[in-house]
Amino acid sequence: MKTRLLRRALALLLLTAALSALCPASLAFDAGQYYVADTGLTMIYTVQVAATRYVDGAESLRDGMLKRGFDSFIYRYNDTYRIMCGKFRDYTEAENYRQLIFEVTADYPDAYVNKAWLPEWAIVSFENAYRDWGDGWWLPVYTAEQYYEEDRSQSMVYAVQVAATKYIDGARSVRDRLLALGFDGFIYRYNDTYRIMCGKFRDYTEAENCRQLVFGATADWPDAYVNKAWLPEWAIIAFENVWQVLNGPQGSPSYAADQYYEHSEDLTKVYTVQIAATKYLDGAESVRDRMLALGFDCFIYRWDGTYRYRIMCGKFGSYPDAEAYLQRILDVTDHDDAFVRNAWLPAWAVQDFQDVFYGYRFVRVG
């Protein structure tokens, strides 16, 4: 018991330190999500939910909206702190975002679309970090096109090159496969060749760790290797802000130290997605680790019976959330027989997952 508590405390300490360094409250594309009005910057449309003269109150409201999954930020205009959500170039998209806010919370019935002037990189980071994923799900994709051309006047990074081709359609197919697996796949044009790469790391060792994650997730690219690329600084920052928060120091969030639990109905009931069951612990660990490598919160759940080791994903308080998670699993894996069922887990493990999932990970809105 002491060992487990110590491991949990260490894991939480490391996660907290990583998040504090990059994103104190939630998935914040700019670490502070705080900007000062400057009409010399780029004008966007955003949803203003509130305004106050007190920065502490503004931070509390911003953090509350971040917790709900919205890209909320503070915008200082004269001596007032406006709490706003989303960074859109098109009015209609901002209006759609306002409707999403109304669906998720009744706290801001007077929310309206307003203008703000922000740094271009912050707008691009927002645009590129989210795209619609099915029925109300959003998936980080880092940059919209994920396409760059060689320019050595830009910033050098280390990336994992998985393939190269002279045909753009083939490059797009491989890039999209990487994105579907949860990796930051992009196309890098070098002379007349399209290199398909993933990750944008300033440190070689981190890129090598990413290469090992690729090997753990798929056998499609056994010759993948670390190479260099020269990319816009904003694209690297956008990747770093998302990668560090979503993946943690080892490439996947450590919701619980060993992701192994035993059944007890005295614990907290949750909805989860069962993808498989087996008699053998080694086999269960293999499946769990593969799902973790793909970015899912996968754990082993021991239950009395012949196929005692159940491999499950997610720890949700509601059935619809678990059902939506099931759809994501079906979209990117071959676990076609996966289904939603109940499990009983320690309250701290459930809370750890929900804090990370709703605050920092794939966010469900609507």
C-alpha positions in Angstrom: 0.0 0.0 0.0 2.8 2.4 0.9 4.6 1.7 -2.3 1.4 2.3 -4.4 0.8 5.6 -2.6 4.4 6.7 -3.1 4.2 5.8 -6.8 1.0 7.7 -7.2 2.3 10.7 -5.4 5.4 10.7 -7.6 3.3 10.4 -10.8 1.1 13.2 -9.7 4.1 15.4 -8.8 5.7 14.8 -12.2 2.4 15.5 -14.0 1.8 18.6 -12.0 5.3 19.9 -12.7 5.0 19.3 -16.4 1.6 20.9 -16.6 2.6 23.9 -14.5 5.6 24.5 -16.8 3.5 24.6 -19.9 -0.2 24.9 -19.1 -1.2 25.8 -15.5 -4.9 25.4 -15.9 -5.7 23.2 -18.8 -4.9 22.6 -22.5 -3.8 26.2 -23.0 -2.1 26.9 -26.3 -0.5 29.9 -24.8 0.7 29.0 -21.4 -1.0 31.8 -19.6 -4.0 32.3 -22.0 -3.7 36.0 -21.2 -3.4 38.7 -23.8 -3.5 42.5 -23.8 -5.4 44.4 -26.4 -3.2 45.6 -29.3 -4.9 46.6 -32.5 -1.6 46.2 -34.3 -2.1 42.5 -34.0 -4.4 40.2 -35.9 -8.2 40.7 -35.5 -10.3 37.6 -34.7 -13.8 36.8 -33.6 -14.3 35.3 -30.2 -17.0 34.6 -27.7 -17.1 36.9 -24.7 -18.7 35.2 -21.7 -17.9 37.7 -19.0 -15.9 40.8 -18.0 -14.5 42.0 -14.6 -12.1 44.5 -13.2 -10.4 41.8 -11.1 -7.7 39.5 -12.5 -8.3 36.8 -9.9 -12.0 36.6 -10.8 -11.1 36.5 -14.5 -8.6 33.7 -13.9 -11.3 31.7 -12.1 -13.8 32.1 -14.9 -11.2 31.3 -17.5 -10.1 28.2 -15.7 -13.7 27.1 -15.3 -14.3 27.3 -19.1 -11.0 25.5 -19.8 -12.2 22.7 -17.5 -15.3 22.4 -19.7 -13.1 22.0 -22.7 -13.3 25.4 -24.3 -10.3 27.5 -25.4 -10.8 30.2 -22.9 -8.5 33.2 -22.4 -8.3 36.5 -20.6 -8.2 39.6 -22.8 -7.3 42.8 -21.1 -9.0 45.9 -22.6 -8.1 49.1 -20.8 -8.7 48.4 -17.1 -11.2 45.5 -17.8 -10.4 41.8 -18.0 -12.6 40.1 -20.6 -13.1 36.3 -20.5 -13.3 35.0 -24.0 -13.4 31.6 -25.8 -12.1 30.6 -29.2 -10.0 32.5 -31.8 -11.8 32.5 -35.1 -11.2 34.4 -38.4 -14.8 33.9 -39.4 -17.8 35.4 -37.6 -20.0 32.3 -38.3 -17.6 29.9 -36.7 -17.5 32.1 -33.6 -21.3 32.1 -33.5 -21.3 28.3 -33.7 -18.9 28.1 -30.8 -21.2 30.4 -28.8 -24.0 27.9 -29.4 -21.8 25.1 -28.1 -21.2 27.1 -25.0 -24.9 27.5 -24.5 -25.3 23.7 -24.9 -22.7 22.9 -22.3 -23.4 25.5 -19.6 -26.2 27.8 -18.6 -23.7 30.0 -16.6 -23.3 32.6 -19.4 -26.7 33.3 -21.0 -25.5 36.8 -22.2 -22.4 35.5 -24.0 -21.9 37.1 -27.4 -19.4 37.3 -30.3 -16.9 40.1 -30.0 -13.6 41.1 -31.6 -10.1 40.7 -30.2 -6.6 41.4 -31.5 -4.1 38.6 -30.8 -0.7 37.4 -31.9 -0.8 35.4 -35.1 0.9 32.4 -33.6 -1.7 32.1 -30.9 -4.5 32.1 -33.4 -2.7 29.5 -35.5 -2.1 27.4 -32.4 -5.8 27.4 -31.7 -6.9 26.6 -35.3 -4.4 23.8 -35.6 -4.9 22.1 -32.3 -8.5 21.2 -32.8 -10.6 19.7 -35.6 -14.0 18.2 -35.3 -13.9 14.5 -34.6 -17.4 12.9 -35.2 -20.3 13.7 -32.9 -18.9 16.4 -30.6 -15.4 15.1 -30.2 -12.3 17.1 -30.9 -8.9 15.7 -31.7 -5.5 17.5 -31.6 -3.9 17.6 -35.0 -1.3 20.2 -34.3 -1.4 22.0 -37.7 -4.2 22.1 -40.2 -2.3 21.0 -43.3 0.7 19.4 -41.6 2.7 20.3 -44.7 6.0 22.2 -44.7 8.7 22.9 -47.3 12.5 22.9 -46.6 13.7 26.3 -45.4 16.9 26.3 -43.4 16.4 29.9 -42.3 13.7 28.4 -39.9 14.1 26.5 -36.7 15.8 23.1 -36.8 14.1 20.2 -35.0 14.5 16.4 -34.8 11.6 14.4 -36.2 10.9 10.7 -36.8 10.9 10.0 -40.6 8.8 7.0 -41.3 8.8 7.1 -45.1 9.5 9.1 -48.2 7.8 9.3 -51.7 7.7 11.4 -54.8 3.9 11.3 -54.8 1.9 13.8 -52.7 -1.2 11.6 -52.5 0.8 8.7 -51.0 2.4 11.1 -48.6 -0.9 12.4 -47.4 -2.2 8.8 -46.9 0.8 7.9 -44.7 0.6 11.2 -42.8 -3.1 10.7 -42.1 -2.4 7.2 -40.9 0.1 8.6 -38.4 -2.5 11.2 -37.2 -5.1 8.5 -36.8 -2.7 6.6 -34.5 -2.3 9.7 -32.4 1.1 10.9 -33.7 2.0 14.4 -34.9 2.4 13.3 -38.6 3.4 15.8 -41.2 4.7 16.1 -44.7 8.1 17.7 -45.3 9.0 18.5 -48.8 12.7 18.2 -49.5 13.7 19.0 -53.1 11.3 16.8 -55.2 10.7 14.3 -52.4 7.9 14.2 -49.8 9.1 13.0 -46.4 6.5 11.8 -43.9 7.6 12.6 -40.4 6.2 12.9 -36.9 7.1 15.0 -33.9 8.9 18.3 -33.7 11.5 18.0 -31.0 14.4 20.2 -30.1 16.2 17.4 -28.3 17.4 14.2 -30.2 16.6 11.9 -27.2 13.0 13.0 -27.2 12.7 12.2 -30.9 14.3 8.8 -30.3 11.7 8.1 -27.6 9.0 9.1 -30.1 10.5 6.6 -32.6 10.2 3.8 -30.0 6.5 4.8 -29.4 5.9 4.5 -33.1 7.4 1.0 -33.1 5.2 0.2 -30.1 2.0 1.3 -31.9 2.5 -0.1 -35.3 4.8 -2.4 -37.3 4.2 -0.5 -40.5 7.5 1.4 -40.5 10.3 -0.8 -39.2 12.9 1.5 -40.9 11.8 4.7 -39.2 14.7 6.8 -38.0 15.4 10.2 -36.5 16.1 13.0 -39.0 16.3 16.8 -39.0 13.8 19.2 -40.4 13.5 23.0 -40.5 10.1 24.4 -39.5 8.3 27.6 -38.5 8.8 28.4 -34.8 5.0 28.7 -34.3 4.5 25.2 -35.6 7.1 23.8 -33.1 5.6 25.7 -30.2 2.1 24.5 -31.1 3.4 20.9 -31.1 5.2 21.3 -27.8 2.2 22.8 -26.0 0.0 19.9 -27.1 2.5 17.1 -26.9 3.8 17.7 -23.5 0.4 18.1 -21.9 -1.3 15.2 -23.8 1.5 12.7 -23.7 3.6 13.4 -20.6 7.3 12.6 -20.3 6.9 9.0 -21.6 4.4 9.6 -24.4 1.2 8.7 -22.6 -0.5 10.0 -19.5 0.1 7.9 -16.4 -3.4 8.1 -14.9 -2.5 5.4 -12.4 0.9 4.0 -11.7 0.3 0.4 -13.0 -3.2 0.7 -14.6 -4.2 -2.5 -12.8 -7.3 -2.8 -10.5 -9.2 -5.6 -8.8 -13.0 -5.8 -8.7 -14.8 -4.6 -5.6 -18.3 -3.1 -5.5 -17.4 -1.1 -2.5 -15.5 1.2 -4.8 -16.7 3.9 -7.2 -18.8 2.7 -10.1 -17.8 4.0 -13.6 -18.7 3.4 -17.2 -15.8 2.1 -19.3 -15.1 0.4 -22.6 -14.1 -3.3 -22.5 -12.0 -4.2 -25.6 -10.9 -7.7 -24.6 -10.7 -10.4 -21.8 -8.2 -13.1 -21.3 -7.0 -15.8 -18.8 -3.5 -14.6 -19.0 -2.0 -11.6 -17.3 0.9 -11.3 -19.8 -1.6 -11.1 -22.7 -3.6 -8.5 -20.9 -0.6 -6.4 -20.2 0.4 -6.5 -23.9 -3.0 -5.3 -25.0 -3.1 -2.6 -22.3 0.3 -1.3 -23.3 -0.6 -1.2 -27.0 -3.7 0.9 -26.2 -1.7 3.2 -24.0 0.7 3.7 -26.8 -2.2 4.7 -29.0 -3.2 7.3 -26.5 -6.1 5.6 -24.7 -6.5 5.4 -20.9 -6.3 1.6 -20.9 -6.2 -0.5 -17.8 -6.5 -4.1 -16.6 -9.5 -5.0 -14.4 -9.4 -8.3 -12.6 -12.8 -10.1 -12.2 -13.5 -13.5 -10.8 -14.1 -16.0 -13.6 -12.4 -17.9 -16.4 -11.4 -14.8 -18.4 -10.5 -12.9 -15.4 -8.4 -10.1 -16.8 -10.5 -7.6 -18.6 -8.8 -4.9 -20.7 -10.8 -1.7 -20.4 -10.4 2.0 -21.5 -11.7 5.2 -19.8 -13.3 5.9 -16.4 -16.4 7.9 -17.0 -19.3 9.0 -14.8 -21.9 8.8 -17.6 -22.8 6.2 -20.2 -22.9 8.7 -23.2 -19.3 9.7 -22.5 -18.2 6.1 -22.5 -20.2 5.4 -25.6 -18.4 8.3 -27.4 -15.1 7.0 -26.3 -16.1 3.6 -27.7 -16.6 5.2 -31.1 -13.1 6.7 -31.0 -11.7 3.3 -30.2 -13.6 1.8 -33.1 -12.4 4.5 -35.4 -8.7 3.9 -34.8 -8.3 0.3 -33.7 -9.5 -3.2 -34.8 -11.3 -3.9 -31.5 -14.7 -4.3 -33.3 -16.3 -6.2 -30.4 -15.6 -3.5 -27.8 -18.6 -2.5 -25.7 -19.5 -0.3 -22.7 -19.9 -1.8 -19.3 -19.4 -1.0 -15.6 -16.3 -1.3 -13.4 -15.7 -0.4 -9.8 -12.5 1.5 -9.2 -10.8 3.6 -6.5 -12.2 7.1 -6.4 -8.7 8.7 -6.7 -8.1 6.7 -10.0 -11.4 7.9 -11.4 -10.6 11.5 -10.4 -7.1 11.3 -11.9 -8.5 10.2 -15.2 -11.3 12.7 -15.3 -9.0 15.6 -14.4 -6.6 14.7 -17.2 -9.3 13.7 -19.8 -11.6 16.6 -19.4 -9.0 19.2 -18.6 -6.0 18.3 -20.7 -6.9 15.6 -23.2 -9.5 14.9 -25.9 -12.4 17.1 -24.9 -16.0 16.3 -25.6 -18.3 19.3 -26.1 -22.0 18.8 -26.9 
